[in-house]
Amino acid sequence: MNENWESIYTTPMPHRAELAKALLAEHEIPAVVVNRQSSSYPTLGLGKSEVHVLAKDAILAKVILENEATFS
């Protein structure tokens, strides 16, 4: 990621990050999931998944997740 992308949501559960990405897509906000899970011990679930959006969309994306996400 470069400086044009910003992390707006972090979770230890990768499926929640994917749900957040899908919710943002419904609002036409491009998002990507960055998986920071440990590849050494994948079954332990060590690490986190992050949702990144363009910096210009970050505030709106956070508001959408706060107001519409039911998985938090």
N, C-alpha and C positions, 0 to 999 in steps of 0.2 A: 504494500500500500504506500502511496505517496502522501504528501501533505494535503491533497485535495479530498481525502477520505477521512472520516472521523468515526470512531467507535461510539455507538450510542446505546448498546445493550450488551451485557455480558451475562452468561449463564453457564453453569456446569453441565447443563442438559442440552446436547446438540439439537434435539427435536424442537425445543422451545425457540432456539435461534432460527431454525427453518420456518417455524410458524410466524415469528416476527417478520422475517423476510417476506413471506407470502402476504401478510397483512399490509406491509408497506407497498408491495407490488400492486395490491388492489387500489391504492391511492396514487399509483403511477410514480412511486419513489423508488429508483433503482437502489438495490442493496445487495451486499455480498456477505456471506458467512465465512469468517476466518476461524478455522479449527485449531485451537491451541492445546488439544488433548495430547497427552503423552503417548507417543507411539511405542515406548518401551513396555508400558503396562496398560494396554487399552481396556482390559476388563475391569480395572480398578476405577476407571473414569477420572483419572487425575488430569487436571487442567480445566480449560474452559473454552467456550465458543463465543465469538464476538460477532455482532452485526455491525457492519460499517456502511455508511451512506456518504454521499458527497457532502462536503462541509456546508454548502449552500442549503441543503435539505435537512441538516441535523436538528434544528430546533423544531421544525414541523414534524419530523419523524419521531422525536421524543414525545411530543404532545400526543400524537396518534397512538403510540404504544401505551402511554400512561392512561389514556381515556378509552381505548378500544380493546386492548389486549386482556384476555381473560385467563391467560396461562401464568401470569406473574405471581 
